[in-house]
Amino acid sequence: MVLVLTLGDLHIPHRAPDLPAKFKSMLVPGKIQHIICTGNLCIKEVHDYLKTLCPDLHIARGEYDEETRYPETKH
């Protein structure tokens, strides 16, 4: 079984201080095979945290992302 986490519009720390604690407690390193983010992580620390969960991280840049190296689309 392949487990894929898809998330987006986190807006951390601008609209939320962190991921909700109950949700974050379910995220176990090594259990997720792919992470797809639709944008608006906002800060590098969120990217770094997601990389600790799964090295196969795909991110599309959102309008509030401070990191400019994320692509606007992925082909």
Secondary structure, 3 states (H helix, E strand, C coil): CCCEEEECCCCCCCCCCCCCHHHHHHCCCCCCCEEEECCCCCCHHHHHHHHHHCCCEEECCCCCCCCCCCCCCCC
